[in-house]
Amino acid sequence: MLASRNEASHSFNEEVALNLIVQIQKNFIGLFEELKRDLEEKWLDDCNSKGTM
């Protein structure tokens, strides 16, 4: 994470910027997609079954 912050200050460099995008896609997008699925499956289904939404 520290390396990402250090590289972010150099993101005006196209090669560094593209590398940051690739790293974000590899490391974070999947995590957020999984979180979204978990929330939809567990939390929203639970709320719907209890009639709280």
Steps between C-alpha positions, in 0.01 A plus 500: 500500500785735580647439156165593344498832685857569397423421137180707503707814531666405170181407318559776246745252349294289258685176572459540878134599457426193288678278751285647780184422302611141445585457869164643607318268262692197625484578870181693573226471237439132576481572872236768453301280261506219757392740775212621283384141438526415869301806600232432241472132589519522878398845614237591243343154503489508880338845502246396236405186691442703817303765313734779607548642154 
